[in-house]
Amino acid sequence: MKNKAFDKKTIAALRKYAAVADKKSALQPEQLSLIYKYEWFKIFVSKEYGGLELSLPDALLLEEQLAYIDGSLGWTVTLCAGANLFVGYIDKKIAKQIFSKQKVCFGGSGAATGKAAITDDGYIINGYWKYATGAPHLTHFTANCIIDKDGKPVLDKNNQHLIQSFFFKRSEVKVIEDWHTPGLKATAGHSFSVENLYVPNERSFIINAETVTHNDAVFLFPFLQFAELTLAVNTLGMTSHLLEEANAVINKRRQLKKITIRQYDYSNKLIGDASNKIEMLRTKFYETAATAWNELLIKKNIPVKTLNNISNLSARLVKECRARVAAVYPYCGLSAINGKTEIERIFRDVFTASQHSLLNYTG
C-alpha cells in the first residue's frame, strides 16, 4: 500500500518536522510553507483563484498520501481543504477577493451551536464552537447557526429550525486553546467563539446543490458522502504508514534476537494479512468513489444506492483499519510505546481519528 506520488526526498522533507509539530501541538512553519507552495489547502478551489481544482478521486489519493506521510499533516489538509470547498457556495465576487490569496485557509465546525439574529442587512451572531482544525493558521472560521428573527426561531420548509453557515474573519473570533488529545496533536483543533458579532449577508451560505455559485462538479457532490470519503482515506493512509513501520520494527526485533523465528513469522503474517485485507477494501472504496464521480459528471446525479455504498464502504474500511492496527501493534514490543518513536505517534493518531463519530455509526 505504498504511495507513489511522492518520492523519498519529498516524504522525508514533509516528515522531518512531524515529531516537532506533535510535541508543539501545531504544524510547523516549514510544513505550512510546503502546503502553501503546493496549494494543498486549495485542492478543490478553482484554478481561476490559484487552486488545484482536482477531481474528487484525485483529491482522495492526495489526501491518503499526505496522511500516510503524517497523520496530522493529512488530517489538517483534508479538513481545511474541505472547508475551502465552501468557495463554491459564496458569491463569486467575494470568493475571488478571498481565495485568490495564496494563504487563505477556512476551517471551523459543522455543529449548529451558534445563534444568528436577522437584521436589516445581515446578522448578529453569538456562539461557541468546538474542533476548528488548524486553528493557529486559519484565516477564516466557519460556523453553523440557528437563525432567529425578532427573538423567535425561523423555521425551514420542513418546519425545523433553519440553520445557515457563516464565515468570520480571524480578527473577529476568540480562539480557546483546548485541543488536548493523545494524537493528531498538530491539527490543533481548538474551540472558538464570537459575541454580538455583526456579519453581513454575503458572509452567510447554505451548502446544497441549489445554492452553488460555481460550476465545478465537486460542489454538487453530496456533502455527507464527501466528508465520509475524505475522512476514511486519512485513516487508510495512517494505517498504511503504521503497517510499514511495524514491519521495520519487527524485522529489527528479529535481528536483535528479541523474538524467535516462529514469533517473527507469526508477526509478519499478521502484517501481511492486514495489508491484503485493507488493500482489497481500498480497491472497492476507490472504485465506488470513481463510480459516484462519473455518475455525477455524466448523469448530473448520483443514485441513492451508490451513496449508500460510499457510506457503508467508508465505515467498513475505517473499522477494518482500526482493528488491524490494534491487532498488529502489541507485537511491536515495549519500544513501540516509547513516546519518542514514530510508530507510537501513528498509533495515537489512528485512534484519535477514530473518535470522529461520522464513520462510527454509519448503517
N, C-alpha and C positions, 0 to 999 in steps of 0.2 A: 504493500500500500504506500510505497514511497511516492512523493510528489515530485513531478518532473519539471515544473515551470520555473523553479529557482535552482540555480547552480549552487554548488557547495560554498562558494565565496559569498554569495548573496545571503544564503541561510546563516552562515557564520556571522556576517555583519549584523543581521537582524537579531540573532540570539545573543550577541555579545553583551547587551545591556539588560537581558531578561531578568537575571538574578538581582541586579541592582534595582530595577523597576519594581520587582516583587518586594524587596526589602524596604524601598521608599514609598511603596503603595501609590505609584503613579508612573505612567510611561515617561521615559526619559527624553530629553531634547533630541538626542541622536536618533531615537526611534521615530519620533514625530517628524523629524526632518525628512526621513525616508518616506514616511506616509504621505507627507505633502508633496514630495518630489514625484512620487508615482501616482498621485491623485487618488489614493485608496479610499479616502472619505467621500469621494465623488464618483464612486463606482456606477451609480445609477443617474448621475447628473448628465444632462445633455452636453455634447461636445461644443455646442454653441456657447456654453458657460465654462468651458475648460474641463469638463468632466470626461469620464471614460465611456459613458453610455453603453455599458455592457449588457448583453442579453442575460436573463436570469440564470440559465445553465452555466454560462461562462463565469458569472459572478459567484455562483456556488463553488465552483472549482477554486477560484482565487481565495475565497474565504476559508475553505477547507485547508488550503496550503498555508495560509497565514496562521491558522490555529495549530497546524502541525509544527510550525516553526516555534510558536509560543502561544499558550492559551490566552493570556491577557491581551496580546497583540491582536490575535484573531477576533476575540470577543469584542474588543473596543472598536476595531474597524467595522465589524459586522453591524453592531448596534448604531454606531454613528453614521455609517453609510445608509443604514435603514432609516434613520431619522432624516438624513439629507434627501431621501426619497420624497419627502413632503414638498420638495421643489415643484413636483408635478401637480400640486393641488392649490397653489397660491398664484396670485396674479402675475402674469409674465413680466410686467414692468418691475414689480418688486423682486421677483425671482432673479432677474438679470442683475439688479443692483447688489443683491446679497451673494449670489452663487458664482458670480464672475470672479470673486476674490478667491485666491488660492487656499487660504487658511480657514475658509468657512467650515464650521462644524456644528451641526444641530445634534441635540440629544435631550432626553428627558424621560417622561413617564406616560404610560398609557392608562394609568388609573385615574378615574374621574374624582379626584379628591380636592377639587377647587370649585369655586362658585364665581360665575361671571354675570354681573348685573347689567342689563342692557341700558345704554344711554342714547342720546340723540345721534351720536356719530361713532359709537364704539361700545366699550365695556369697562366696568370697574371690577377688577379681579382680586380675589383673596384666595389663598390656598397654600397647601403644603404637600409636596410630592416626594416619593422615595425613589431611589435607584436610578439616578441620572448617570449612566455610564459615560466615562470620560469627562466628568465634571470639571477637572482642572483646566482643560483646554477647550471647552465648549464656547463657541461664540454666541450661540442662541440656545435657549432652553425651551423645550416643547412640553405642553401640558394639556390635559383634558379637563374640562369644566362643565358642571351642570349650569344651564342657563336660567337666570331669573329675570323677571320683569315686574317692576312695582312690588317687589318683595315676595312674589309668588313664582314657583317653578313653571317654566314654559314646557308644554308637552309636545311630543312629536306626533306623526301620523298614526303611530301605534298606541297612543295615549300613555307613553312612557316619558320620563324626564328627558328633555332634549340635551344632548351632550355635543359639544363642539371642541375642536382642537385650537390651540393658540401657540404662538411663539413669542418669547420675550428676549430682549437684549440682555447680554450678560450683566450689564451695569444695573439692570432693573431687579435682579434676583438676589436673594441671600442664600449662600451655599452653606449647608450644615455638614461638616465633615464627620460622617458617622458610618463610613464603609469599613467595618471591622470584621473581615471574613477570613477563613483559613486559606482560601485560594482565590484566584483571579484578583489578587490584591491590586495589581497595577491598573485594573479597569476603573478604580476609584469611583464607584457608583454612589456618590453622595446624595443626600436629600437636598431639596431647595424649596424656597417659599417666596411668595410675594404678598404685599399688604396694601390694599387700596390702590392698586396699580391701574392707571388708565391705559387701555390698549385700543388703538383704532381698528375699525372694521377690517382693514386689509391684512391684519395680522391674525385673523381667525380663518380656519379652513375646516372642511369636512372630507374625510377620506372615503370616497366611493367613486364608482365609475361615472356617476352623473356630474361630479364636480371637478373632473380632470381638466386642467388648463394647458397641458402639453400632450403631444401626440405619441410619445414613446409607449410601446406596448406594456412595459413593466408597470405603468401606472394603472393599468386595467386589471392586473393580476390581483386576485382576492388577497387582502392584506393578512388574513389569518394564516392561509397556507404559505404566503411569502415568509411570514415570521417563523412558521414551523420548519420550513426548508432551511432557512439561513441559520437558525439555532442548531438544528440537527447536524449540519456539516461542521460546526465548531466542535461538538463532542466527538465526531468522527475524526477530525484532524488531530485533536489531543490524544485520542486513543491510539491512533497510528504512531504518534510520537512515543507514547508510553511503551507500546509493544516493542518498538525498535530499541528503546533504552533498556527494557527488561531483558532483551536478548543479549545486549552487550554486558549487562550486569551478571547474568547467569554464566556467560562464557568466561568472564573474569573469575567468578567464584570457582568454576571448574579448574581453571589454570592455577589458582591458588590452593587447589585441593580442599576447598571448604565443603564441597559436595562430592558424592560418589558419581560414577558414570551412570548408574541407574537413576539417581536423583536428577542428574543433568539431562538425561534422555526424557524423563518424565516432565521436567520443566519446559524443555524445548517443545514437547508435544502439546502442552497447554498453549504455548505461544502460537504454534503452527495452527492448531485447531481454531484458536481465537481469530487469527488473521484470515483464515479461509472462510469462516462463517461471516465475519464482518465484511469481507470483500464481496461475498455473494449478495448480502443485503445492500451494500453500497452500489453495486451494479443495478439492482432493481430500483433503488432510490433515484439514481440519475436517469434511468430510462423513463421513470414516471414523471420526473421533473421536465425532461425533454418533451414527452408526450403532451403534457399540460401546456408548455410554452408553444409548441407547434399548433395545438388546437386553438390557442388564443390568437396566434398570427394568422391562421388560415380561416377559422370559423368565427373569430371575434368572440368566442365563448368557450369556457371550459366546463364540460359536463360535471354534474354533481358526483358521479361515480369516480372520475379522475381526482376531484378534490378530496373525496373520502380516502382514496388510495394514498394521496400525499400525506394526509393526517395520520393514517394508520402506519404507513411505512416509516415516517419520520419518528413516531413514538417507538416503533419496534426497533429501529436502528439505534436510537439512543439507549433504550433499555438493554439491548444486547451489548453495546459498548460498555456500559456501566458494569454489567455482570461479568464480562470478560476481564475488565481491568481489575475488579475485585478478586477474581479467581487467580490471576497471574501474580499480582503484587506480593502476596505473602511469601512467594518462593524466591524473592529477590534479597532476602536476608535483612539483618538488622541495619546494615549500612544504607539500605533503601529508605529508612525512616529518618536518616540524618537530615536535619533541616537545611543543610548546605548542598544536597545533591539535586541534580536536575530531575531525576525520576520522582523524588518526593514532591517537588513543586508541581509536576504534571499531575500526579495523583490528587493533590489538593485542588488543582484547577478543575479536573474532571468532576469531582464530587461537589464542588461549589456550583458548577454549571448545572448539575443535576437538581439543584433546588429550585430552578425555574419551573414553575408549575405548568407551563404551556404544553409540554410534552409528557407530563406525568399521568394525566388523566384522560388523554385522548381515547375516545371509544368507550 
